[in-house]
Amino acid sequence: MRYLTLVVVMMFCVENTYSQTFEVGAFAGGANYIGDIGSTTYIAPKIITVGAIAKWNRSTRHSFRFSVIHAKIEANDFESEEGLRKQRGLFFKNTITEISLGLEYTFWEWDLHTYEPQMTPYLYTGITVFHANNLYVEDGLIKEDGDNWNFAIPMVFGIKGTLTPNLILGFEIGPRYTFTDNLDGFISTEEESLNPVRSDWYLFTGVTLTYTFGRKPCYCNF
Protein backbone atom coordinates (compact mmCIF):
# COMPACT_ATOMS: atom_id res chain seq x y z
CA MET A 1 0.00 0.00 0.00
CA ARG A 2 2.88 2.35 0.83
CA TYR A 3 4.50 1.85 -2.57
CA LEU A 4 1.13 2.09 -4.34
CA THR A 5 0.51 5.45 -2.69
CA LEU A 6 3.96 6.67 -3.77
CA VAL A 7 3.31 5.64 -7.39
CA VAL A 8 -0.06 7.43 -7.43
CA VAL A 9 1.50 10.62 -6.05
CA MET A 10 4.30 10.50 -8.63
CA MET A 11 1.80 10.00 -11.48
CA PHE A 12 -0.21 12.97 -10.25
CA CYS A 13 2.89 15.15 -10.12
CA VAL A 14 4.07 14.15 -13.57
CA GLU A 15 0.68 15.06 -14.99
CA ASN A 16 0.73 18.50 -13.42
CA THR A 17 4.36 19.29 -14.12
CA TYR A 18 3.24 20.40 -17.54
CA SER A 19 0.51 22.69 -16.24
CA GLN A 20 1.68 26.22 -16.95
CA THR A 21 0.50 29.80 -16.65
CA PHE A 22 -1.16 31.54 -19.58
CA GLU A 23 -1.80 35.22 -20.22
CA VAL A 24 -4.25 36.97 -22.54
CA GLY A 25 -4.76 40.68 -22.91
CA ALA A 26 -4.32 43.83 -24.96
CA PHE A 27 -1.68 46.21 -26.27
CA ALA A 28 -2.32 49.95 -26.63
CA GLY A 29 0.05 52.73 -27.57
CA GLY A 30 1.43 54.56 -30.57
CA ALA A 31 3.44 53.86 -33.70
CA ASN A 32 5.97 55.70 -35.79
CA TYR A 33 7.99 55.04 -38.91
CA ILE A 34 11.74 55.45 -39.47
CA GLY A 35 12.90 55.82 -43.06
CA ASP A 36 13.58 58.17 -45.96
CA ILE A 37 10.70 60.60 -45.41
CA GLY A 38 9.89 62.93 -42.53
CA SER A 39 11.48 63.30 -39.13
CA THR A 40 14.59 61.35 -38.17
CA THR A 41 13.48 61.05 -34.52
CA TYR A 42 13.54 57.34 -33.68
CA ILE A 43 10.95 57.26 -30.87
CA ALA A 44 7.98 59.49 -31.74
CA PRO A 45 4.68 57.61 -31.32
CA LYS A 46 1.78 59.39 -32.99
CA ILE A 47 -1.37 57.58 -34.03
CA ILE A 48 -3.13 55.28 -31.53
CA THR A 49 -2.19 51.62 -32.00
CA VAL A 50 -4.12 48.64 -30.60
CA GLY A 51 -3.68 44.89 -30.53
CA ALA A 52 -4.16 41.57 -28.74
CA ILE A 53 -1.50 39.51 -27.00
CA ALA A 54 -1.22 35.99 -25.55
CA LYS A 55 1.60 34.28 -23.66
CA TRP A 56 2.46 30.80 -22.50
CA ASN A 57 4.86 31.10 -19.56
CA ARG A 58 6.91 27.99 -20.15
CA SER A 59 9.29 28.66 -17.24
CA THR A 60 10.12 31.39 -14.75
CA ARG A 61 12.55 32.93 -17.27
CA HIS A 62 10.89 32.61 -20.67
CA SER A 63 7.52 32.47 -22.37
CA PHE A 64 6.18 31.95 -25.87
CA ARG A 65 4.33 35.03 -27.07
CA PHE A 66 1.79 35.66 -29.85
CA SER A 67 0.41 39.06 -30.83
CA VAL A 68 -1.67 40.81 -33.46
CA ILE A 69 -1.28 44.59 -33.68
CA HIS A 70 -2.93 47.10 -36.03
CA ALA A 71 -1.38 50.52 -36.62
CA LYS A 72 -1.28 53.49 -38.93
CA ILE A 73 1.97 55.26 -39.77
CA GLU A 74 2.64 58.52 -41.54
CA ALA A 75 5.48 60.95 -42.16
CA ASN A 76 5.90 64.43 -43.62
CA ASP A 77 9.14 65.96 -44.89
CA PHE A 78 8.03 69.35 -43.54
CA GLU A 79 8.40 67.91 -40.02
CA SER A 80 12.02 66.95 -40.65
CA GLU A 81 14.95 68.70 -39.02
CA GLU A 82 16.89 68.38 -42.30
CA GLY A 83 16.60 71.19 -44.82
CA LEU A 84 16.87 69.04 -47.94
CA ARG A 85 13.97 66.87 -46.84
CA LYS A 86 11.85 69.95 -46.24
CA GLN A 87 12.65 71.15 -49.76
CA ARG A 88 11.61 67.78 -51.19
CA GLY A 89 8.23 67.93 -49.42
CA LEU A 90 7.07 64.30 -49.64
CA PHE A 91 4.24 62.97 -47.44
CA PHE A 92 2.73 59.50 -46.99
CA LYS A 93 0.33 57.41 -44.92
CA ASN A 94 0.22 53.62 -44.57
CA THR A 95 -1.56 50.95 -42.55
CA ILE A 96 0.16 47.99 -40.88
CA THR A 97 -1.34 44.80 -39.48
CA GLU A 98 1.33 42.74 -37.73
CA ILE A 99 1.28 39.10 -36.65
CA SER A 100 4.18 38.02 -34.44
CA LEU A 101 5.24 34.79 -32.73
CA GLY A 102 8.38 34.49 -30.66
CA LEU A 103 10.16 34.24 -27.33
CA GLU A 104 10.01 36.62 -24.39
CA TYR A 105 12.94 36.41 -21.97
CA THR A 106 12.81 37.92 -18.46
CA PHE A 107 15.94 39.24 -16.77
CA TRP A 108 14.78 38.03 -13.34
CA GLU A 109 12.70 35.12 -12.06
CA TRP A 110 9.04 35.54 -12.99
CA ASP A 111 6.89 33.10 -11.03
CA LEU A 112 3.21 34.06 -11.08
CA HIS A 113 2.33 31.31 -8.63
CA THR A 114 4.05 32.99 -5.69
CA TYR A 115 1.17 35.52 -5.38
CA GLU A 116 3.70 38.18 -4.34
CA PRO A 117 4.31 41.53 -6.08
CA GLN A 118 6.86 41.13 -8.89
CA MET A 119 8.57 43.27 -11.50
CA THR A 120 11.14 42.46 -14.17
CA PRO A 121 12.62 43.84 -17.41
CA TYR A 122 12.25 41.63 -20.49
CA LEU A 123 13.29 41.23 -24.11
CA TYR A 124 11.19 39.89 -26.97
CA THR A 125 11.97 38.82 -30.53
CA GLY A 126 10.55 36.35 -33.00
CA ILE A 127 9.10 35.79 -36.44
CA THR A 128 6.92 38.67 -37.62
CA VAL A 129 4.88 39.18 -40.76
CA PHE A 130 2.98 42.35 -41.55
CA HIS A 131 0.45 43.51 -44.12
CA ALA A 132 0.84 46.99 -45.61
CA ASN A 133 -0.10 49.01 -48.67
CA ASN A 134 2.19 49.20 -51.72
CA LEU A 135 3.16 52.81 -52.35
CA TYR A 136 5.04 54.52 -55.19
CA VAL A 137 6.13 58.02 -56.18
CA GLU A 138 4.60 59.67 -59.25
CA ASP A 139 4.84 63.34 -60.21
CA GLY A 140 6.16 64.25 -56.79
CA LEU A 141 3.30 62.53 -54.97
CA ILE A 142 3.11 59.17 -53.16
CA LYS A 143 0.26 56.98 -54.41
CA GLU A 144 -1.15 53.58 -53.50
CA ASP A 145 -1.00 50.45 -55.65
CA GLY A 146 -2.39 47.35 -53.91
CA ASP A 147 -0.96 45.69 -50.81
CA ASN A 148 1.25 42.78 -49.75
CA TRP A 149 2.88 40.89 -46.87
CA ASN A 150 6.44 41.37 -45.68
CA PHE A 151 8.73 40.09 -42.92
CA ALA A 152 10.17 42.00 -39.98
CA ILE A 153 12.37 41.34 -36.96
CA PRO A 154 11.09 42.80 -33.66
CA MET A 155 13.58 43.98 -31.04
CA VAL A 156 11.41 44.74 -28.03
CA PHE A 157 12.55 45.92 -24.61
CA GLY A 158 10.04 46.27 -21.78
CA ILE A 159 9.33 46.13 -18.09
CA LYS A 160 6.34 44.44 -16.48
CA GLY A 161 4.91 43.98 -13.01
CA THR A 162 1.92 42.49 -11.23
CA LEU A 163 -1.03 44.70 -10.32
CA THR A 164 -2.92 41.85 -8.68
CA PRO A 165 -2.30 38.06 -8.60
CA ASN A 166 -4.08 37.85 -11.98
CA LEU A 167 -3.35 41.19 -13.68
CA ILE A 168 0.00 42.22 -15.21
CA LEU A 169 0.86 45.68 -16.51
CA GLY A 170 3.78 46.20 -18.86
CA PHE A 171 5.45 49.01 -20.80
CA GLU A 172 7.54 48.34 -23.89
CA ILE A 173 9.37 49.97 -26.79
CA GLY A 174 9.80 47.81 -29.86
CA PRO A 175 11.46 48.76 -33.16
CA ARG A 176 10.83 46.44 -36.11
CA TYR A 177 13.44 46.03 -38.82
CA THR A 178 11.65 45.25 -42.08
CA PHE A 179 12.85 43.52 -45.23
CA THR A 180 11.39 46.18 -47.49
CA ASP A 181 12.19 49.74 -48.51
CA ASN A 182 8.63 50.39 -49.62
CA LEU A 183 6.68 51.28 -46.50
CA ASP A 184 6.89 54.91 -47.59
CA GLY A 185 6.79 54.34 -51.36
CA PHE A 186 10.20 55.92 -51.75
CA ILE A 187 12.98 53.64 -53.00
CA SER A 188 16.11 55.33 -51.66
CA THR A 189 19.30 55.89 -53.61
CA GLU A 190 22.33 58.02 -52.85
CA GLU A 191 21.27 60.49 -55.54
CA GLU A 192 17.59 60.75 -54.59
CA SER A 193 17.60 60.68 -50.81
CA LEU A 194 19.28 62.47 -47.92
CA ASN A 195 20.79 59.90 -45.56
CA PRO A 196 19.08 56.99 -47.37
CA VAL A 197 17.72 54.12 -45.24
CA ARG A 198 18.03 50.85 -47.14
CA SER A 199 15.24 49.16 -45.20
CA ASP A 200 12.32 50.92 -43.53
CA TRP A 201 11.61 50.51 -39.83
CA TYR A 202 8.49 50.96 -37.74
CA LEU A 203 8.26 51.16 -33.98
CA PHE A 204 5.53 50.44 -31.42
CA THR A 205 5.57 52.12 -28.00
CA GLY A 206 2.87 51.29 -25.49
CA VAL A 207 1.47 49.33 -22.58
CA THR A 208 0.22 45.77 -22.22
CA LEU A 209 -2.42 44.58 -19.77
CA THR A 210 -2.87 40.82 -19.44
CA TYR A 211 -4.94 38.45 -17.32
CA THR A 212 -3.23 35.29 -16.06
CA PHE A 213 -4.71 31.85 -15.52
CA GLY A 214 -3.54 28.25 -15.21
CA ARG A 215 -2.62 25.75 -12.51
CA LYS A 216 0.61 25.81 -10.59
CA PRO A 217 3.11 23.15 -11.70
CA CYS A 218 3.80 20.36 -9.19
CA TYR A 219 7.45 20.13 -8.19
CA CYS A 220 7.82 16.95 -6.12
CA ASN A 221 10.66 16.45 -3.68
CA PHE A 222 10.87 13.10 -1.92
C-alpha positions as CSV (number, residue, x, y, z in Angstrom):
1,M,0.0,0.0,0.0
2,R,2.9,2.4,0.8
3,Y,4.5,1.9,-2.6
4,L,1.1,2.1,-4.3
5,T,0.5,5.5,-2.7
6,L,4.0,6.7,-3.8
7,V,3.3,5.6,-7.4
8,V,-0.1,7.4,-7.4
9,V,1.5,10.6,-6.0
10,M,4.3,10.5,-8.6
11,M,1.8,10.0,-11.5
12,F,-0.2,13.0,-10.2
13,C,2.9,15.1,-10.1
14,V,4.1,14.2,-13.6
15,E,0.7,15.1,-15.0
16,N,0.7,18.5,-13.4
17,T,4.4,19.3,-14.1
18,Y,3.2,20.4,-17.5
19,S,0.5,22.7,-16.2
20,Q,1.7,26.2,-16.9
21,T,0.5,29.8,-16.7
22,F,-1.2,31.5,-19.6
23,E,-1.8,35.2,-20.2
24,V,-4.3,37.0,-22.5
25,G,-4.8,40.7,-22.9
26,A,-4.3,43.8,-25.0
27,F,-1.7,46.2,-26.3
28,A,-2.3,50.0,-26.6
29,G,0.0,52.7,-27.6
30,G,1.4,54.6,-30.6
31,A,3.4,53.9,-33.7
32,N,6.0,55.7,-35.8
33,Y,8.0,55.0,-38.9
34,I,11.7,55.4,-39.5
35,G,12.9,55.8,-43.1
36,D,13.6,58.2,-46.0
37,I,10.7,60.6,-45.4
38,G,9.9,62.9,-42.5
39,S,11.5,63.3,-39.1
40,T,14.6,61.4,-38.2
41,T,13.5,61.0,-34.5
42,Y,13.5,57.3,-33.7
43,I,11.0,57.3,-30.9
44,A,8.0,59.5,-31.7
45,P,4.7,57.6,-31.3
46,K,1.8,59.4,-33.0
47,I,-1.4,57.6,-34.0
48,I,-3.1,55.3,-31.5
49,T,-2.2,51.6,-32.0
50,V,-4.1,48.6,-30.6
51,G,-3.7,44.9,-30.5
52,A,-4.2,41.6,-28.7
53,I,-1.5,39.5,-27.0
54,A,-1.2,36.0,-25.6
55,K,1.6,34.3,-23.7
56,W,2.5,30.8,-22.5
57,N,4.9,31.1,-19.6
58,R,6.9,28.0,-20.2
59,S,9.3,28.7,-17.2
60,T,10.1,31.4,-14.7
61,R,12.6,32.9,-17.3
62,H,10.9,32.6,-20.7
63,S,7.5,32.5,-22.4
64,F,6.2,32.0,-25.9
65,R,4.3,35.0,-27.1
66,F,1.8,35.7,-29.8
67,S,0.4,39.1,-30.8
68,V,-1.7,40.8,-33.5
69,I,-1.3,44.6,-33.7
70,H,-2.9,47.1,-36.0
71,A,-1.4,50.5,-36.6
72,K,-1.3,53.5,-38.9
73,I,2.0,55.3,-39.8
74,E,2.6,58.5,-41.5
75,A,5.5,61.0,-42.2
76,N,5.9,64.4,-43.6
77,D,9.1,66.0,-44.9
78,F,8.0,69.4,-43.5
79,E,8.4,67.9,-40.0
80,S,12.0,66.9,-40.6
81,E,15.0,68.7,-39.0
82,E,16.9,68.4,-42.3
83,G,16.6,71.2,-44.8
84,L,16.9,69.0,-47.9
85,R,14.0,66.9,-46.8
86,K,11.9,70.0,-46.2
87,Q,12.6,71.2,-49.8
88,R,11.6,67.8,-51.2
89,G,8.2,67.9,-49.4
90,L,7.1,64.3,-49.6
91,F,4.2,63.0,-47.4
92,F,2.7,59.5,-47.0
93,K,0.3,57.4,-44.9
94,N,0.2,53.6,-44.6
95,T,-1.6,50.9,-42.5
96,I,0.2,48.0,-40.9
97,T,-1.3,44.8,-39.5
98,E,1.3,42.7,-37.7
99,I,1.3,39.1,-36.6
100,S,4.2,38.0,-34.4
101,L,5.2,34.8,-32.7
102,G,8.4,34.5,-30.7
103,L,10.2,34.2,-27.3
104,E,10.0,36.6,-24.4
105,Y,12.9,36.4,-22.0
106,T,12.8,37.9,-18.5
107,F,15.9,39.2,-16.8
108,W,14.8,38.0,-13.3
109,E,12.7,35.1,-12.1
110,W,9.0,35.5,-13.0
111,D,6.9,33.1,-11.0
112,L,3.2,34.1,-11.1
113,H,2.3,31.3,-8.6
114,T,4.0,33.0,-5.7
115,Y,1.2,35.5,-5.4
116,E,3.7,38.2,-4.3
117,P,4.3,41.5,-6.1
118,Q,6.9,41.1,-8.9
119,M,8.6,43.3,-11.5
120,T,11.1,42.5,-14.2
121,P,12.6,43.8,-17.4
122,Y,12.3,41.6,-20.5
123,L,13.3,41.2,-24.1
124,Y,11.2,39.9,-27.0
125,T,12.0,38.8,-30.5
126,G,10.6,36.3,-33.0
127,I,9.1,35.8,-36.4
128,T,6.9,38.7,-37.6
129,V,4.9,39.2,-40.8
130,F,3.0,42.4,-41.5
131,H,0.5,43.5,-44.1
132,A,0.8,47.0,-45.6
133,N,-0.1,49.0,-48.7
134,N,2.2,49.2,-51.7
135,L,3.2,52.8,-52.4
136,Y,5.0,54.5,-55.2
137,V,6.1,58.0,-56.2
138,E,4.6,59.7,-59.3
139,D,4.8,63.3,-60.2
140,G,6.2,64.3,-56.8
141,L,3.3,62.5,-55.0
142,I,3.1,59.2,-53.2
143,K,0.3,57.0,-54.4
144,E,-1.1,53.6,-53.5
145,D,-1.0,50.4,-55.6
146,G,-2.4,47.4,-53.9
147,D,-1.0,45.7,-50.8
148,N,1.2,42.8,-49.8
149,W,2.9,40.9,-46.9
150,N,6.4,41.4,-45.7
151,F,8.7,40.1,-42.9
152,A,10.2,42.0,-40.0
153,I,12.4,41.3,-37.0
154,P,11.1,42.8,-33.7
155,M,13.6,44.0,-31.0
156,V,11.4,44.7,-28.0
157,F,12.6,45.9,-24.6
158,G,10.0,46.3,-21.8
159,I,9.3,46.1,-18.1
160,K,6.3,44.4,-16.5
161,G,4.9,44.0,-13.0
162,T,1.9,42.5,-11.2
163,L,-1.0,44.7,-10.3
164,T,-2.9,41.8,-8.7
165,P,-2.3,38.1,-8.6
166,N,-4.1,37.9,-12.0
167,L,-3.3,41.2,-13.7
168,I,0.0,42.2,-15.2
169,L,0.9,45.7,-16.5
170,G,3.8,46.2,-18.9
171,F,5.4,49.0,-20.8
172,E,7.5,48.3,-23.9
173,I,9.4,50.0,-26.8
174,G,9.8,47.8,-29.9
175,P,11.5,48.8,-33.2
176,R,10.8,46.4,-36.1
177,Y,13.4,46.0,-38.8
178,T,11.6,45.3,-42.1
179,F,12.9,43.5,-45.2
180,T,11.4,46.2,-47.5
181,D,12.2,49.7,-48.5
182,N,8.6,50.4,-49.6
183,L,6.7,51.3,-46.5
184,D,6.9,54.9,-47.6
185,G,6.8,54.3,-51.4
186,F,10.2,55.9,-51.8
187,I,13.0,53.6,-53.0
188,S,16.1,55.3,-51.7
189,T,19.3,55.9,-53.6
190,E,22.3,58.0,-52.8
191,E,21.3,60.5,-55.5
192,E,17.6,60.8,-54.6
193,S,17.6,60.7,-50.8
194,L,19.3,62.5,-47.9
195,N,20.8,59.9,-45.6
196,P,19.1,57.0,-47.4
197,V,17.7,54.1,-45.2
198,R,18.0,50.9,-47.1
199,S,15.2,49.2,-45.2
200,D,12.3,50.9,-43.5
201,W,11.6,50.5,-39.8
202,Y,8.5,51.0,-37.7
203,L,8.3,51.2,-34.0
204,F,5.5,50.4,-31.4
205,T,5.6,52.1,-28.0
206,G,2.9,51.3,-25.5
207,V,1.5,49.3,-22.6
208,T,0.2,45.8,-22.2
209,L,-2.4,44.6,-19.8
210,T,-2.9,40.8,-19.4
211,Y,-4.9,38.4,-17.3
212,T,-3.2,35.3,-16.1
213,F,-4.7,31.9,-15.5
214,G,-3.5,28.3,-15.2
215,R,-2.6,25.8,-12.5
216,K,0.6,25.8,-10.6
217,P,3.1,23.2,-11.7
218,C,3.8,20.4,-9.2
219,Y,7.4,20.1,-8.2
220,C,7.8,16.9,-6.1
221,N,10.7,16.4,-3.7
222,F,10.9,13.1,-1.9
